[in-house]
Amino acid sequence: MENMVRVVDFHTHILPGVDDGAQSMEHSLEIVRRGVQDGIDTFVLTPHIRGDSDLVRLPHIRDRFSQLQERCRLEKIPAELVLGAEVLVFPSLPEHAEKYMHFTLGGPEKYILIELPFTQMPLYADHVLNSLMVKDFTPVLAHPERYLYLHGKLDLIEDWVDKGLKLQINTGSLNGRYGLRIKWFANKLVKKKLAHFFGSDVHSVHDYVPSFRETMKNASKVLGKQRCATA
Ligand SMILES: [Fe+2]
């Protein structure tokens, strides 16, 4: 049965030369190869989009996406690639939400990966996330465990999830890559069944630690395989 479960890396910076992730096509291909070896079937490609001015890069991002798909096909790398983005929250995002449709993952859920600043929660964040949900988007909050200011706000996280928001946990967080506090909170979210998607947040060949499938396997014992493995 295990082979029937899709393993989805929901958060990656693999596209070559579009953000602070992979800087060449060869590096992109090597990351995908390593991920496939690690048991990943599907990669959601989530380049950083930080403000409306980044929208002009959409044609470039799409070109890169097509080129990477084509190279994977030519080199017979059995990976499904899906184009998304990691969108940094900003106050007027809900009013501009339609422009960001390109970065949702398709389907009625309209999943869109949202990043918060690391230092402090902006006053407008709650309003923006709620407004997106009112507009029938499904915000997926990128690595909530890495925002230390959310560690004391489990009630707020649960309230967002009750309203429809999903959470994406970094597999590295569960393994202690970002320190013990983040490891503790990531595992707490899993135990509370508040983990919906997992991502490597990989930025380069060098930081691809081959533990994705193993980490998801462990989490699935707590969450149930279907909860954590499918996009
Ligand atoms: Fe990221």
Residues whose N, C-alpha, C, O or C-beta is under 5 A from the ligand:
A	BS01	LIG	E86 D201
